[in-house]
Amino acid sequence: MPTLAEVERDALACTRCPLHQRRTNVVFGVGDPNADLMFVGEGPGQQEDIEGLPFVGRSGQLLDRLMLEEMGLTRAYCYICNVVKCRPPNNRDPLPDEIAACHPYLAAQLDLIDPKVIVTLGNFATKLLLNSTEGITRLRGRAYPRPDGRTLVPTFHPAAALRGGGETVAQMRADMVRAKQLLDGRRPSPLPA
């Protein structure tokens, strides 16, 4: 099995889909390669494409704040990545062929990091990792055991929370608490969905 550094090196040279033609940087992922907690988002935005790091804009600031306030954790204790590693033009949704082209990188990240808990941020990560057609609004609010022994906790993308206001942020907070309980080895208490 390749190392995480080898998978990243392959991703940095990737030309599997047209997204590579406009990228400034591949946004592979960042954080502890042995983390028990992994966040998976949709794809890089403009600021992420410039810096080559996931969740560095306003969405990332909200994610960092919620991690600290609800989980007592910083980025140093988790791993953060996206479904697609290159920015879709104008921040549009990633296309199915783009998701398929990047999926081997995400699969390798999951295998190599082997997190105990995966928090999916938004529709694309949630649908992909749960193999579901249901939207995030219906899927969030629960924890989903996976056949690989990991548990998935879906929540809203921080960008949606920035647009959606207080109620969406409150729901994200509840999902972060749910993930923290799983990390601590406790059964998540029934929190308001």
C-alpha positions in Angstrom: 0.0 0.0 0.0 1.4 3.5 -0.8 2.0 6.0 1.9 -0.1 9.2 2.3 2.9 11.2 0.9 3.0 9.0 -2.2 -0.8 9.4 -2.8 -0.4 13.1 -2.3 2.4 13.2 -4.8 0.3 11.4 -7.4 -2.6 13.8 -6.7 -0.4 16.8 -7.2 0.4 15.6 -10.8 -3.2 14.4 -11.5 -4.8 15.1 -14.9 -7.7 12.6 -14.6 -10.4 15.2 -15.2 -10.7 18.7 -16.7 -10.5 20.4 -13.3 -6.7 20.2 -13.5 -6.6 22.7 -16.4 -7.7 25.7 -14.3 -6.3 24.9 -10.9 -3.7 27.0 -9.1 -3.0 24.2 -6.6 -4.2 20.7 -5.8 -5.9 20.8 -2.4 -5.0 17.3 -1.1 -5.7 17.6 2.6 -4.2 18.8 5.9 -3.8 17.6 9.4 -2.7 14.6 11.5 -2.1 11.6 9.3 -3.1 9.4 12.3 -6.2 11.3 13.3 -9.3 9.6 14.8 -11.4 12.3 13.3 -11.6 13.3 9.6 -13.7 16.0 8.0 -14.6 15.6 4.3 -16.0 18.5 2.4 -17.0 19.0 -1.2 -14.2 20.7 -3.0 -11.8 23.7 -2.8 -13.0 27.2 -3.2 -11.1 30.2 -4.5 -9.0 30.8 -1.4 -8.3 27.1 -1.0 -7.1 26.9 -4.6 -4.8 29.8 -4.0 -3.3 28.5 -0.8 -3.5 24.8 -1.5 -5.1 24.1 1.8 -8.7 23.0 2.6 -11.2 25.3 4.5 -9.0 28.4 4.8 -11.7 31.0 4.0 -14.8 32.1 5.9 -16.1 28.5 5.9 -12.9 27.2 7.4 -13.0 29.9 10.1 -16.5 28.7 11.1 -15.4 25.1 11.0 -12.4 25.9 13.2 -14.7 27.8 15.7 -17.2 25.0 15.9 -14.5 22.3 16.3 -13.0 24.2 19.2 -16.3 25.2 20.9 -18.2 21.9 20.6 -15.3 19.4 20.5 -12.5 21.1 22.2 -10.3 20.3 19.2 -8.1 22.2 16.7 -7.0 21.2 13.3 -3.9 19.6 14.8 -6.1 16.8 16.1 -8.0 15.9 12.9 -7.5 15.5 9.1 -9.4 17.7 6.7 -9.9 17.0 3.0 -12.4 17.2 0.2 -14.2 14.9 -2.3 -12.5 16.6 -5.3 -9.0 18.0 -4.9 -9.2 20.8 -7.6 -11.5 23.8 -7.6 -14.6 23.5 -9.9 -14.9 26.7 -12.0 -16.8 29.5 -10.2 -17.3 27.2 -7.2 -19.9 25.1 -9.1 -20.9 21.7 -7.8 -18.5 18.9 -8.8 -19.7 16.8 -11.7 -20.1 13.0 -11.3 -17.0 12.3 -13.6 -14.9 14.7 -11.5 -16.0 13.0 -8.3 -15.2 9.6 -9.8 -11.8 10.7 -11.0 -10.9 11.9 -7.5 -12.5 9.1 -5.5 -9.3 6.9 -5.5 -7.5 9.7 -3.6 -10.2 10.0 -1.0 -10.4 6.3 -0.6 -6.7 6.1 -0.1 -6.9 8.9 2.5 -9.6 7.0 4.4 -7.6 3.8 4.3 -4.3 5.3 5.3 -5.5 7.7 8.0 -8.1 5.2 9.2 -10.2 7.6 11.2 -12.7 6.4 13.8 -15.2 9.1 13.0 -15.8 10.8 9.7 -17.8 14.1 9.6 -19.1 14.8 6.1 -19.6 18.5 5.3 -22.5 18.9 2.9 -24.3 16.9 0.3 -21.5 15.6 -2.0 -19.4 14.1 0.7 -22.4 12.7 2.5 -24.0 11.1 -0.5 -20.7 9.7 -1.7 -19.6 8.1 1.6 -23.1 6.9 2.6 -23.7 5.7 -1.0 -27.1 7.5 -0.8 -29.2 9.8 -3.0 -30.8 11.4 0.1 -29.9 15.0 0.8 -28.0 16.4 3.8 -31.2 17.8 5.4 -32.6 14.3 5.7 -29.4 12.5 6.6 -27.9 14.8 9.2 -28.8 14.5 12.9 -27.7 10.9 13.2 -24.6 8.7 13.2 -24.1 6.0 10.6 -22.0 3.0 11.4 -20.0 1.9 8.3 -19.0 -1.7 7.3 -15.4 -0.6 7.6 -15.9 0.0 11.4 -15.9 3.8 11.1 -18.8 5.9 12.0 -20.0 8.7 9.7 -21.7 11.9 11.1 -23.2 14.1 8.3 -23.6 17.8 8.8 -24.1 20.9 6.8 -21.2 22.5 4.8 -20.0 25.5 6.7 -20.8 27.7 3.6 -24.4 26.7 4.0 -24.3 27.6 7.6 -22.9 31.0 6.8 -25.9 31.5 4.4 -28.5 29.7 6.6 -27.9 31.5 9.8 -28.4 30.6 13.4 -30.6 27.5 13.0 -28.2 25.8 10.6 -25.2 26.7 12.9 -27.1 25.2 15.9 -27.7 22.0 13.9 -24.0 21.9 13.0 -23.1 22.3 16.7 -25.3 19.3 17.6 -23.6 17.2 14.9 -20.2 18.2 16.3 -21.3 17.1 19.8 -22.5 13.8 18.3 -19.1 13.3 16.6 -17.3 14.1 19.9 -19.3 11.6 21.8 -18.3 8.9 19.3 -14.7 9.9 19.6 -14.9 9.6 23.3 -16.4 6.1 23.0 -19.8 7.1 24.2 -23.1 6.4 22.5 -24.4 9.7 21.1 -27.2 11.0 23.1 -30.4 11.9 21.3 -29.9 15.6 20.5 -32.3 17.8 18.7 -32.0 17.2 15.0 
